[in-house]
């Protein structure tokens, strides 16, 4: 998962960000690009950048969309950009769809991946617009209200993964929100706090570093699991599983996430989600596959112990 700063970091924040993760990128907009000078342009060249349309910044200040500034930004920086955010209408899903029809033909000339901004309402008809966009190669930039993001980002990211499309989460400025992005399976996120406040830069970059380390451990565990049970692959496509959390050896608490994970059906998704959701608790995931075999995944709260596997 990649991290982007949505403003040009000051020197102190840049140093803190790179202390933990040396690949922080930037999200340029018509407003933020004005802060790029000869003395700090090397930041862009070091790790790269993506291009935002700047609509949200204009909207928040009561200004009309700076279309001229957007094209100026594209003409100067699109060549080396990771992707480009298609102009949208803040808080208006239907208008955002209309703007896509207008802007998509104008932006494909830059030959860069394009991102459609998800607004409240995109979940209608079983996320039909998300499915349509991702199947045609357009990624999803999750905007909208905070409530919308918390409720729907997981499913949006899942659909993006299924169609091999990017899923970016906007306005992420805390360690908790970074953990959520990781648990949802987002490919990237951005926030402005990391470029302005040293404390935010420290906690967010440190959290990203820790999550990447855990992801590496889980990936090694999964590869070992695959190698050991290469002839028994159905363990990774579970027809049913349950999760319990324990605060004491003789206590169990049922959770509210079973249905969601039955839809996803991948054991690793369950491990990542529950480890993030129930930090500091012993977690037991009981898995029953379609052949009736049983697996228990134990996840302990100690930072140095991530996953222990018992197979029966």
C-alpha positions in Angstrom: 0.0 0.0 0.0 1.4 3.4 -1.1 1.2 6.6 0.8 0.8 10.0 -0.8 0.9 13.5 0.7 -1.7 15.8 -0.7 0.5 18.8 -0.1 4.2 19.5 -0.5 5.8 18.5 2.9 7.9 21.0 4.8 11.5 19.9 5.4 10.8 18.6 9.0 7.8 16.5 7.9 9.6 15.1 4.9 12.5 13.9 7.0 10.2 12.3 9.5 8.1 10.6 6.7 11.2 9.1 5.1 12.6 8.0 8.4 10.1 5.1 8.5 9.1 4.8 4.8 11.4 6.0 2.1 8.9 5.8 -0.7 6.3 8.5 0.1 4.8 10.0 -3.0 2.9 13.3 -3.7 -0.6 14.0 -4.9 -0.3 17.1 -7.1 -3.2 19.4 -7.7 -3.6 22.8 -9.4 -3.2 24.5 -6.0 -0.4 22.4 -4.5 1.8 22.4 -7.6 2.4 26.1 -7.0 4.5 25.1 -4.0 6.9 23.2 -6.3 10.1 25.1 -6.8 13.6 24.4 -8.1 14.7 23.7 -4.5 12.1 21.0 -3.8 11.4 19.6 -7.2 13.7 16.7 -6.4 11.0 15.4 -4.0 8.8 14.6 -7.0 11.6 12.9 -8.9 12.7 10.8 -6.0 9.6 8.7 -5.5 7.0 9.9 -8.0 3.5 11.4 -7.8 -0.1 11.3 -9.0 -2.4 14.1 -10.2 -5.5 15.2 -8.4 -8.1 17.4 -10.2 -8.3 19.9 -7.3 -12.1 19.9 -7.3 -12.4 19.3 -3.6 -10.0 22.2 -2.7 -11.9 24.6 -4.9 -15.3 23.4 -3.6 -14.2 23.8 0.1 -13.2 27.4 -0.6 -16.3 28.3 -2.5 -14.4 28.6 -5.9 -15.4 27.2 -9.3 -13.3 24.3 -10.6 -10.0 25.6 -12.0 -10.2 23.8 -15.3 -7.4 25.9 -16.8 -5.1 25.1 -13.9 -5.9 21.4 -14.2 -4.9 21.3 -17.9 -1.8 23.3 -17.2 -0.9 20.8 -14.5 -1.5 17.9 -16.9 0.5 19.3 -19.7 3.5 19.8 -17.5 3.4 16.7 -15.2 1.1 14.0 -16.7 4.0 12.3 -18.5 5.4 10.8 -15.3 2.3 10.6 -13.2 1.2 7.4 -11.6 -2.5 8.2 -12.4 -4.9 11.1 -12.9 -8.1 11.8 -11.0 -11.1 12.5 -13.3 -12.9 15.8 -12.4 -16.0 15.1 -10.2 -18.8 16.9 -8.4 -18.3 16.9 -4.6 -21.2 15.1 -2.9 -23.1 14.5 -6.1 -22.8 11.0 -7.5 -25.1 11.5 -10.6 -23.3 14.7 -11.6 -20.0 12.9 -11.1 -21.1 10.2 -13.6 -22.1 13.0 -16.1 -18.7 14.6 -15.7 -17.0 11.2 -16.3 -18.7 11.1 -19.7 -17.4 14.6 -20.5 -13.9 14.2 -19.2 -12.9 10.6 -20.0 -12.5 11.2 -23.7 -10.4 14.3 -23.0 -8.0 12.5 -20.6 -7.3 9.3 -22.3 -4.9 11.2 -24.6 -2.4 11.4 -21.7 -2.2 7.6 -21.7 -2.2 7.3 -17.9 -4.4 5.3 -15.6 -7.5 7.2 -14.7 -9.4 7.3 -11.3 -13.1 7.8 -10.9 -14.1 9.5 -7.6 -16.6 7.5 -5.6 -19.3 9.6 -4.0 -22.2 8.7 -1.7 -24.6 6.8 -3.8 -22.2 4.7 -5.8 -23.2 1.7 -3.8 -26.6 1.6 -5.6 -27.5 -1.5 -7.6 -24.8 -3.6 -5.9 -22.0 -1.1 -6.8 -22.8 -1.4 -10.5 -20.8 1.8 -11.3 -17.8 0.5 -9.5 -18.0 -2.8 -11.3 -18.4 -1.0 -14.7 -15.5 1.4 -14.1 -13.0 -1.2 -12.9 -13.9 -3.6 -15.7 -12.9 -1.0 -18.2 -9.6 -0.3 -16.4 -10.6 2.8 -14.5 -9.5 2.8 -10.8 -11.6 4.1 -7.9 -10.6 7.2 -5.8 -12.9 6.9 -2.7 -14.2 10.3 -1.7 -17.6 11.1 -0.2 -18.5 11.6 3.4 -16.7 9.9 6.3 -19.7 7.7 7.0 -19.8 6.6 3.3 -16.1 5.7 3.4 -16.3 3.7 6.6 -19.3 1.7 5.4 -18.4 1.0 1.8 -14.6 1.2 1.3 -14.2 -2.5 2.0 -16.5 -3.6 -0.7 -15.2 -1.1 -3.2 -11.6 -2.3 -2.6 -12.8 -5.9 -3.0 -14.3 -5.2 -6.4 -11.2 -3.3 -7.4 -9.0 -6.3 -6.5 -11.3 -8.7 -8.4 -10.9 -6.5 -11.6 -7.2 -5.7 -11.0 -8.0 -2.0 -10.6 -6.5 0.5 -8.2 -8.3 1.6 -5.1 -7.2 4.9 -3.5 -8.7 6.3 -0.2 -8.7 10.1 0.2 -8.3 12.2 3.4 -6.4 9.8 5.5 -4.6 11.6 8.4 -4.4 9.2 11.3 -2.8 5.9 12.2 -6.3 4.4 12.8 -7.4 5.4 9.3 -4.2 4.0 7.7 -5.0 0.7 9.5 -8.5 0.7 8.0 -7.1 1.3 4.5 -4.8 -1.6 5.0 -7.6 -3.9 6.2 -9.9 -2.8 3.4 -7.2 -3.8 0.9 -6.7 -0.3 -0.7 -3.7 0.1 -3.0 -2.9 3.7 -1.8 -4.1 6.6 0.3 -3.4 10.3 0.8 -3.7 13.0 3.4 -2.5 16.6 3.9 -1.7 16.3 7.7 1.5 14.4 7.1 3.0 17.3 5.1 2.1 20.0 7.7 2.3 18.5 11.2 5.4 16.6 12.4 3.4 14.5 14.9 1.0 13.4 12.2 3.9 12.6 9.9 5.5 10.5 12.6 2.4 8.4 13.6 1.2 7.9 10.1 4.5 6.9 8.6 5.4 4.7 11.5 2.0 2.9 11.2 2.5 2.4 7.5 6.0 0.9 8.2 4.5 -1.5 10.8 1.7 -2.6 8.5 4.1 -3.4 5.7 6.2 -5.5 8.1 3.2 -7.4 9.2 2.0 -7.8 5.6 5.4 -9.3 4.8 5.1 -11.8 7.7 1.6 -12.7 6.6 2.7 -13.1 3.0 5.5 -15.5 4.1 3.0 -17.4 6.2 0.6 -17.7 3.3 3.4 -18.9 0.9 4.4 -21.5 3.5 0.8 -22.5 3.8 0.4 -22.9 0.1 3.7 -24.9 -0.2 2.7 -27.2 2.6 -0.9 -27.8 1.4 -0.4 -27.3 -2.4 -2.6 -30.4 -3.0 -5.3 -29.1 -0.6 -5.9 -25.7 -2.0 -9.6 -25.6 -0.9 -8.4 -24.4 2.5 -8.0 -20.9 0.9 -11.6 -20.8 -0.3 -13.5 -21.5 2.8 -17.2 -22.1 2.6 -17.7 -21.0 6.2 -15.7 -19.6 9.0 -16.2 -18.0 12.4 -14.2 -15.6 14.5 -14.0 -15.3 18.2 -12.1 -12.8 20.4 -10.8 -13.7 23.8 -10.0 -11.4 26.7 -9.6 -14.5 29.0 -9.0 -18.2 28.2 -12.6 -19.1 29.2 -14.4 -16.2 27.5 -15.5 -15.9 23.9 -17.3 -13.0 22.2 -19.1 -13.4 18.9 -18.4 -10.7 16.3 -20.5 -9.0 13.7 -18.4 -9.6 10.7 -19.1 -13.2 9.7 -21.4 -12.5 6.7 -19.0 -10.0 5.2 -16.2 -12.5 5.2 -18.3 -15.3 3.9 -18.7 -13.1 0.8 -14.9 -12.6 0.5 -14.1 -16.2 1.1 -10.3 -15.9 1.5 -8.7 -16.9 4.7 -6.0 -14.2 4.5 -8.7 -11.5 4.3 -10.1 -12.8 7.5 -6.7 -12.8 9.2 -5.9 -9.2 8.1 -9.4 -7.8 9.0 -9.7 -9.4 12.4 -6.1 -8.7 13.4 -6.8 -5.0 12.6 -10.2 -4.9 14.2 -9.4 -6.6 17.5 -5.9 -5.3 18.3 -4.5 -6.4 21.6 -6.8 -9.4 21.9 -6.3 -13.1 21.3 -8.2 -14.0 18.2 -9.4 -17.4 17.1 -10.7 -18.0 13.6 -12.3 -21.4 13.1 -12.5 -22.4 9.4 -14.7 -25.2 7.9 -14.2 -25.9 4.2 -16.6 -27.6 1.9 -15.0 -31.0 2.4 -15.6 -30.7 6.2 -12.0 -30.2 7.1 -11.3 -27.9 10.0 -8.5 -25.3 10.5 -7.9 -22.9 13.4 -6.0 -19.7 13.1 -4.7 -18.2 16.3 -3.6 -14.6 16.2 -1.9 -13.4 19.4 -1.6 -9.7 20.5 2.2 -9.7 20.9 3.8 -7.6 18.2 6.5 -10.3 17.5 3.9 -13.1 17.1 1.5 -12.6 14.2 0.0 -15.9 13.1 0.1 -19.4 14.5 -1.5 -22.3 12.5 -2.9 -25.5 13.9 -4.3 -28.0 11.4 -6.6 -30.8 12.5 
